[in-house]
Every structure is written in C-alpha cells, then in structure tokens.
C-alpha cells in the first residue's frame, strides 16, 4: 500500500505541476505580461511547486526530515544527477553574463541555507529573510532582462512555454485542477514516504534526501533532458540554477514562515555540506572553460551514485 501511495502521489505531482504551469502561463499571456516575466515567475514557481507542497505537507505532519531533506536532496540531485545526465546528452555551454548574476545568487542562497541548517532550526525569521531575498532576485532579474534582452536566454526565463492559447475556461480549469492535483499528490507522496521509512527502518531524512528529492525533481529532469536533446543548453543549465535558487529561497522560506521546524541532526552534520560542496563544484567547473563536458557530466553521475551508496550503507 505504501508503494501505491508513492505512485499515486508522484503522478499527482508531475501531472498537477504541468497542468498548473500550462493554465497559469496562458492566463498570464492573456493578461499581457511580458514573456520574460512569465518565464521567470511561472516556470520557476511551477517547477518548484512539487517541492513546495511536499515540504509544507511534511512539515505539517511533523516530518522535518522529509521537509528539509526534500530541498537539500533536490539541489544535490539537480546538479549531479540531472545536469550530469544532460551534459552526457549534449555538452553544456554557459552564458557568462547570466552566470555572473545567477551563479552569485546560487552561491549566496546556498550559504544562507547552510547557516540556517547549522543553526538547527527553520525559524520564521529565516523564512522572512529567504522570501525577501527571493523577491529582490526576481525584481533585479526582470529589470536586467528588460534592459538587456539579449541575456534573457538564460535559464530562469527561457523555459519553453506553449505558444498555443487555449480557451479561458480551460486555462482556469487547468490552473485550479493542477493546483488541487499537486496538493493531493503531495499528501499521498509524503504519506507513502513516511510509511516506507517506517517499513524499512530508515530515517525520514534519508527518504527525503533520496526518494522524495528525486520524485519532486521530475519536472526539472523532464525539462532539462528535453532541452539538452534539442541542443538548447542554455535552458538546460539555467533551469537547474534557477530551480536550486527557488528551492532554497522559496521553499525553505515559505515552509519556515508557515511551520517553524527543527533540522534533523544527520542533515545538519553531513548532507548540507554535501550540497555546499556540490554547488561549489558546479561553480568551479562552470567558470573553468564556461562549459560542462560529457566527461564532467559522467563524473557528476558517478558522484551522485557514490552519495546514494553512502546513504544506503549508513541507513
């Protein structure tokens, strides 16, 4: 039954998130919002919605390991697993101008996350700081993108949007139905994850860092691999950087504002530092030759396999 809950929840997260983005994107275009703003806000928020709802559900059910492990594990998986797989499909060239902005924000948000986790508690004060930092990032990105349209091809704003408009009633139905499906899917997914952790005798943090993290990262996985196959490497790279920024500032920030929670000891002592090291590795690899090669993508995948193996051995 636990696996049924996981399967139903995962399906709800994936299809609900897709419906939510499609409906919201069409409504935003009808309202006359610029494509830059639509891409940055709706695509960024949309692909992060499964992580957000899952973390909120886990926090409300008293499962901090899943709530925080979901974000930390997603950021690790986004870089090592998803970006590694995308680089194997097609070497990823990196836009210098966009990276100087988004790479800096990624580094600062990761450091903020490390400070919060080292403190040991997800407080409402941290949540407010994270949300304000996210708003500042969004405003600056929109402002700089409108001033220099040539840089708008970076990740945060170039995710593919369906150019075909659908009837208004269908867009509203997609938006409402997608939101409901995402929330319901998260409920099933978290319930199943808690049951699996209890059945296997492992901590909820381990389940959050692995099963939940990879499951909620499926929208990023699908988008990034599709972009890599189409040789749209700027979208592939930007999608991951933007997602990791949203994961920390938006998801942890919103979760802290709604439900302050304690940080599990295992995440505090090990996994957050893995996330910091992986982020630093991404930044170093990116600026060396302003590209991620197939060899480096393969090394990313091996590093992720080693990390999962370590968690399995110590579970």
C-alpha positions as CSV (number, residue, x, y, z in Angstrom):
1,X,0.0,0.0,0.0
2,X,2.9,2.3,0.7
3,X,4.2,2.0,-2.8
4,X,0.7,2.7,-4.1
5,X,0.6,5.9,-2.2
6,X,4.1,6.8,-3.5
7,X,3.0,6.1,-7.1
8,X,-0.3,8.0,-6.9
9,X,1.4,10.9,-5.2
10,X,4.2,11.1,-7.7
11,X,1.7,11.0,-10.6
12,X,-0.3,13.8,-9.0
13,X,2.8,15.9,-8.5
14,X,4.1,15.5,-12.1
15,X,0.8,15.9,-13.9
16,X,-0.6,18.5,-11.5
17,X,2.5,20.7,-11.8
18,X,2.4,20.5,-15.6
19,X,-1.3,21.5,-15.7
20,X,-0.7,24.3,-13.2
21,X,2.1,25.8,-15.4
22,X,0.1,25.5,-18.6
23,X,-3.0,27.1,-17.2
24,X,-1.2,29.9,-15.4
25,X,1.0,30.7,-18.4
26,X,-1.9,31.1,-20.7
27,X,-3.8,33.3,-18.2
28,X,-0.7,35.4,-17.8
29,X,-0.2,35.8,-21.6
30,X,-3.8,36.9,-21.9
31,X,-3.2,39.5,-19.2
32,X,-0.4,40.9,-21.3
33,X,2.5,40.0,-19.1
34,X,5.9,40.0,-20.9
35,X,7.3,36.6,-21.8
36,X,10.4,37.3,-19.6
37,X,8.2,37.8,-16.5
38,X,6.1,34.7,-17.4
39,X,9.1,32.5,-17.8
40,X,10.9,33.7,-14.7
41,X,7.9,33.6,-12.3
42,X,5.6,30.9,-13.6
43,X,8.1,28.4,-14.9
44,X,10.3,29.0,-11.8
45,X,7.5,28.7,-9.4
46,X,5.8,26.0,-11.4
47,X,8.7,23.5,-11.5
48,X,9.3,24.2,-7.8
49,X,5.6,23.6,-6.8
50,X,6.0,19.8,-6.1
51,X,8.9,20.5,-3.7
52,X,7.0,23.4,-2.1
53,X,3.8,21.5,-1.5
54,X,5.6,18.3,-0.4
55,X,7.8,20.2,2.2
56,X,4.7,22.0,3.5
57,X,2.8,18.8,3.8
58,X,5.7,17.1,5.5
59,X,6.2,19.9,8.0
60,X,2.5,20.0,8.9
61,X,2.6,16.2,9.5
62,X,5.6,16.6,11.8
63,X,8.2,15.1,9.4
64,X,11.1,17.6,9.3
65,X,13.5,15.1,7.7
66,X,11.3,14.9,4.6
67,X,10.6,18.7,4.6
68,X,14.2,19.8,4.7
69,X,15.7,16.7,3.1
70,X,13.5,17.3,0.1
71,X,15.2,20.6,-0.6
72,X,18.7,19.6,0.2
73,X,18.4,16.3,-1.7
74,X,16.7,18.0,-4.7
75,X,19.6,20.5,-5.0
76,X,22.2,17.7,-4.9
77,X,20.2,15.6,-7.4
78,X,19.6,18.6,-9.7
79,X,23.3,19.2,-10.1
80,X,24.8,15.7,-10.0
81,X,22.0,13.6,-11.5
82,X,20.0,15.9,-13.8
83,X,22.8,18.2,-15.0
84,X,25.2,15.3,-15.3
85,X,22.7,13.4,-17.5
86,X,22.0,16.4,-19.6
87,X,25.8,17.0,-20.2
88,X,26.2,13.5,-21.4
89,X,23.4,14.1,-23.9
90,X,25.0,17.3,-25.1
91,X,27.9,19.4,-23.7
92,X,26.5,22.4,-21.9
93,X,27.8,25.9,-22.9
94,X,27.3,28.5,-20.2
95,X,26.3,32.2,-20.8
96,X,28.9,34.3,-18.9
97,X,26.7,37.3,-18.3
98,X,23.7,35.4,-17.0
99,X,26.0,33.1,-14.9
100,X,27.7,36.0,-13.2
101,X,24.3,37.1,-11.9
102,X,22.6,33.7,-11.2
103,X,25.8,31.9,-10.1
104,X,26.4,34.6,-7.5
105,X,22.8,34.3,-6.3
106,X,23.1,30.5,-6.2
107,X,26.3,30.7,-4.1
108,X,24.7,33.2,-1.6
109,X,21.5,31.3,-1.3
110,X,23.4,28.0,-0.6
111,X,25.4,29.8,2.1
112,X,22.2,31.1,3.6
113,X,20.8,27.6,3.6
114,X,24.0,26.3,5.3
115,X,23.8,29.0,8.0
116,X,20.1,28.2,8.7
117,X,20.7,24.4,8.9
118,X,23.8,24.9,11.1
119,X,21.7,27.0,13.4
120,X,19.5,23.9,13.8
121,X,16.0,25.4,13.4
122,X,13.9,26.6,10.5
123,X,12.6,29.8,12.1
124,X,10.1,32.4,10.8
125,X,13.0,34.9,10.8
126,X,15.0,32.8,8.4
127,X,11.8,32.3,6.3
128,X,11.3,36.1,6.0
129,X,14.9,36.7,5.0
130,X,14.7,34.0,2.4
131,X,11.5,35.3,0.9
132,X,12.8,38.9,0.8
133,X,16.0,37.7,-0.9
134,X,13.9,35.9,-3.5
135,X,11.8,38.9,-4.2
136,X,14.9,41.0,-4.6
137,X,16.4,38.4,-7.0
138,X,13.2,38.4,-9.1
139,X,12.9,42.1,-9.3
140,X,16.6,42.5,-10.3
141,X,16.4,39.7,-12.9
142,X,13.3,41.1,-14.5
143,X,14.8,44.6,-14.5
144,X,18.2,43.5,-16.0
145,X,16.4,41.2,-18.5
146,X,14.2,44.1,-19.8
147,X,17.2,46.4,-20.1
148,X,19.3,43.7,-21.9
149,X,17.0,41.4,-23.8
150,X,20.0,39.5,-25.3
151,X,20.6,38.0,-21.8
152,X,17.1,36.8,-21.5
153,X,18.0,33.5,-23.0
154,X,19.3,32.2,-19.7
155,X,17.7,29.6,-17.7
156,X,15.4,31.3,-15.4
157,X,13.4,32.9,-18.2
158,X,13.7,30.7,-21.2
159,X,11.8,27.6,-20.3
160,X,9.6,26.6,-23.1
161,X,6.0,27.8,-22.9
162,X,3.2,26.5,-25.1
163,X,2.5,29.3,-27.7
164,X,-1.0,28.0,-28.5
165,X,-3.7,29.7,-26.4
166,X,-6.4,27.5,-25.0
167,X,-9.9,28.7,-24.1
168,X,-10.1,30.8,-20.9
169,X,-12.3,28.3,-19.2
170,X,-9.8,25.5,-19.9
171,X,-6.9,27.6,-18.7
172,X,-8.8,28.3,-15.4
173,X,-9.7,24.6,-15.2
174,X,-6.0,23.6,-15.8
175,X,-4.8,26.1,-13.1
176,X,-7.3,25.0,-10.4
177,X,-7.2,21.3,-11.3
178,X,-3.4,21.4,-11.4
179,X,-3.1,23.1,-8.0
180,X,-5.6,20.6,-6.5
181,X,-3.8,17.6,-8.1
182,X,-0.4,18.9,-6.8
183,X,-1.6,19.3,-3.3
184,X,-3.4,15.9,-3.3
185,X,-0.4,14.2,-4.9
186,X,1.9,15.7,-2.3
187,X,-0.3,14.4,0.5
188,X,-0.2,10.9,-0.9
189,X,3.5,11.1,-1.6
190,X,4.5,12.3,1.8
191,X,2.2,9.7,3.5
192,X,3.8,7.0,1.4
193,X,7.3,8.2,2.1
194,X,6.7,8.2,5.8
195,X,5.3,4.7,5.6
196,X,8.3,3.4,3.5
197,X,10.7,4.9,6.0
198,X,9.0,3.1,8.9
199,X,8.8,-0.1,7.0
200,X,12.5,-0.1,6.0
201,X,13.6,1.1,9.4
202,X,15.5,4.1,8.0
203,X,15.2,7.7,9.0
204,X,12.7,10.1,7.3
205,X,15.7,12.3,6.4
206,X,17.2,9.5,4.2
207,X,13.8,9.1,2.4
208,X,13.5,12.8,2.0
209,X,17.1,13.1,0.6
210,X,16.5,10.3,-1.9
211,X,13.0,9.1,-2.9
212,X,11.2,12.4,-2.2
213,X,14.0,14.6,-3.6
214,X,14.3,12.7,-6.9
215,X,10.5,12.4,-7.2
216,X,9.8,16.1,-6.7
217,X,12.7,16.9,-9.1
218,X,11.0,15.1,-12.0
219,X,9.7,18.4,-13.6
220,X,13.3,19.7,-13.7
221,X,14.5,16.3,-15.0
222,X,12.0,16.3,-17.9
223,X,12.6,19.9,-18.8
224,X,16.3,19.7,-18.6
225,X,16.7,16.5,-20.6
226,X,14.3,17.7,-23.3
227,X,16.3,21.0,-23.6
228,X,19.5,19.0,-23.8
229,X,18.1,16.8,-26.6
230,X,17.1,19.8,-28.6
231,X,20.6,21.4,-28.0
232,X,19.0,24.2,-26.0
233,X,21.8,24.0,-23.5
234,X,21.2,27.5,-22.0
235,X,17.8,26.3,-20.9
236,X,19.2,23.1,-19.5
237,X,21.8,24.8,-17.3
238,X,19.6,27.8,-16.4
239,X,16.7,25.5,-15.4
240,X,18.9,23.8,-12.8
241,X,20.5,27.0,-11.4
242,X,17.1,28.7,-11.2
243,X,15.5,25.7,-9.6
244,X,18.1,25.4,-6.9
245,X,17.7,29.1,-6.1
246,X,13.9,28.7,-5.8
247,X,14.3,25.5,-3.7
248,X,16.2,27.3,-1.0
249,X,14.7,30.8,-1.0
250,X,11.1,30.0,-1.9
251,X,10.5,26.5,-0.5
252,X,12.5,26.7,2.7
253,X,11.4,30.3,3.2
254,X,7.7,29.6,2.8
255,X,8.0,26.4,4.9
256,X,9.7,28.3,7.7
257,X,7.0,31.1,7.6
258,X,4.2,28.5,7.8
259,X,5.7,25.9,10.2
260,X,9.0,26.5,12.0
261,X,10.7,23.1,12.4
262,X,13.9,21.5,13.8
263,X,16.6,20.4,11.5
264,X,17.5,16.7,11.7
265,X,21.0,16.0,13.0
266,X,22.0,13.9,10.0
267,X,21.3,16.7,7.6
268,X,22.9,19.3,9.8
269,X,26.2,17.3,10.2
270,X,26.6,15.9,6.7
271,X,24.1,16.4,3.8
272,X,24.0,20.2,3.9
273,X,27.8,20.2,3.4
274,X,27.5,17.8,0.5
275,X,25.1,20.3,-1.0
276,X,27.6,23.1,-0.5
277,X,30.4,21.1,-1.9
278,X,28.4,20.1,-5.0
279,X,27.3,23.7,-5.6
280,X,30.9,24.8,-5.3
281,X,31.9,22.1,-7.7
282,X,29.3,23.3,-10.2
283,X,30.6,26.9,-10.0
284,X,34.2,25.9,-10.4
285,X,33.5,23.6,-13.4
286,X,31.3,26.3,-15.0
287,X,34.0,29.1,-14.9
288,X,37.0,27.0,-15.9
289,X,36.0,26.7,-19.6
290,X,32.5,28.1,-19.5
291,X,31.1,24.7,-20.4
292,X,30.3,21.3,-18.9
293,X,31.7,18.4,-21.0
294,X,30.4,14.9,-21.3
295,X,33.3,13.7,-19.2
296,X,32.4,16.1,-16.4
297,X,28.7,15.0,-16.8
298,X,29.8,11.4,-16.3
299,X,31.8,12.3,-13.2
300,X,28.7,14.1,-11.8
301,X,26.7,10.9,-12.2
302,X,29.4,8.8,-10.6
303,X,29.5,11.3,-7.7
304,X,25.7,11.0,-7.2
305,X,25.9,7.2,-7.3
306,X,28.6,7.4,-4.6
307,X,26.4,9.7,-2.5
308,X,23.4,7.5,-2.7
309,X,25.6,4.5,-1.9
310,X,26.9,6.2,1.2
311,X,23.3,7.0,2.4
312,X,22.3,3.4,1.7
313,X,25.3,2.0,3.7
314,X,24.7,4.3,6.6
315,X,20.9,3.9,6.6
